[in-house]
Amino acid sequence: MEYLFSNRRDYFNRDRSIPECAFCDALAKPDSFDNLIIYRGTENFVILNKYPYTSGHMMVVPNLHTSHVEDLNEAALTEMMLLSRRAIETLNHMYHPQGFNMGLNIGAAGGAGIAEHLHMHVVPRWSRDTNFITVLGNARVLPESLQESYQQIKSAWFE
């Protein structure tokens, strides 16, 4: 078996327009397409990924700026899972995916693109949703714009 590697997490290191913590920066702004926040809970918020793997790629992010799961209290951990479940319910309603990836990449060595602020990914998946364009063309092909995803998901979240 051959392996092809395409490391696209390096854009966070090269793009100097991204603030020190993109999540804290988004949290400080009012909700709109500018910050991509879908919902604010008590301990966490739900935000679309600015660089989505697929349409509807969301993240559940604690309000507390930390890179350590063990820093989160039980309320934050519980709400993170409940909001992840709600994200899955919303995405099922909107996109009818065939599966999901959900998880934490902790620390740079663990694959976190924004290692300084813990976040849970919720990624809708379809059979054969990856293709050669991502690897060879260094681009992702999504069926809708990020703004369309934001508007539709934000609306569906509150239905």
N, C-alpha and C positions, 0 to 999 in steps of 0.2 A: 504494500500500500504506500502511495506517495502522499506527502503532506505539503500543502501550500499555505504559507503564512502571510497574513496581511494585518499588521499592527496599526489599527486606526485610533488607538487611545492616546496617541502622542499629540493630537491636536490641542489638548488642554495645556500641554507644555509649551507649544509654539504660539498659540493665540494669546497675545498680550492684551486683547480687548476683554478677555474674561477676567472678572474681578478675583480677588484673593479667594473668596468662597462664593461660587455662583449661587448656591442655595441660600445663604444668608442674605445675599444681595437681592434675590427674588423675594424672599420673605419680607424684606423691608419696603417693598413696593406694593401699591394697590393691585388687586387682581385684575389682570387683563392679558391680552396676547403678548404684551411686552415681558411679562414674567412667567407666563405659561402655567400659573397656579390654577388648578381645577377646584380645589376644596381646601379649606383650613379647618382642622380639628382642634382639639384642646392641646394636644401634645405633638401632633404631626401635621404635615400638609401633603397634598397630592399635587404633583407637577408633571407636565409632559416632558419627556426627554428632548432637549434641543437637537440632539443628534440621534434620532430614533433608529432602532434596528428594523422595526416594522411600524406601520401606522398604528397609533394607539399606545405606543410604548410609554408607560407611566412609571413614576417613582413615588414611593411614600418616604417622606423625609422627616426625621424628628426636628422639632423647633430648636432643640438644644444642639449647639455646634459641638459635635464630638465625633471622633473616629472609632470609638469603643462601644460595643454593645453593652458591656458591663456598666457603663455610665448611665444607661437608661433605666428609669424606674419602671415598676410593673405597669403603671398606667400608660406610659409611653410605649412599652413593648406590646401591651394588649391592643392599644389603639392602632399601632402599626399593622398588626395582623388583621384587625377588623377592617381597616381602610384598604388593605390589600385585597381582602375578600370582596369589598364593595367595588374596587377597581375591576376585578375579574367579572363580577355581575354586570357592571356597566359595559365592559368590552364584549361580553357574550351577547348582550342585548343589541349592541351597535354593529359589531363586525362578524359575529358568529365564527370565531376562530376554532380551529380543530384541536388546539392545545395551548399551553402557556409555559413560559419560563418565568420563575419567580425566585428571587434570591438576593443575597447580599454579597458584594465583592468587598472584602475588608482589607484595607491597606493597599498600597501600590503593588506589592508583591502578590496580593490576592486578586489583582486585576481591576481595582477601583480607579476609574478615570478622575474622580474627585475624591481623593483618599482622605482628605481632612474632615469630611462631613459624611457620616454614615447615611446610607440610603438603600431602600429595598426596591429592586426592579420588578415590574410586572409587565411582561412582554407577551402579547398575543402571537400565536404561531399557526402557520398553515403548512400542510405538506408541501414540500418543495418551494418554500418561501425564500430560500437562499439560491443565488445563481452566480454565474461567472462574472457578471458586471461588478459585483462588490470586490472580487479578488483581482480581476484583470483590469477593470476600468477605474478602480479606486473610487467607486461611487455606489450609492444605494438607489434603487428604483422603488419609489413608494407610489401607491395609487392615488394619493391625495396630498395636498400641501399641509404643512404643519398648522397653518392658520385654520384650514378646514377641519382638521382633526380637533384642534382646540375648541372651536365653536360647537362642533357636534357633541364632543365628549362632555363639555361643560353643561350643555343643555340636557343631555341624557342623564348626567349625574344627579340632577335635581328633579327628575321626573318622578 
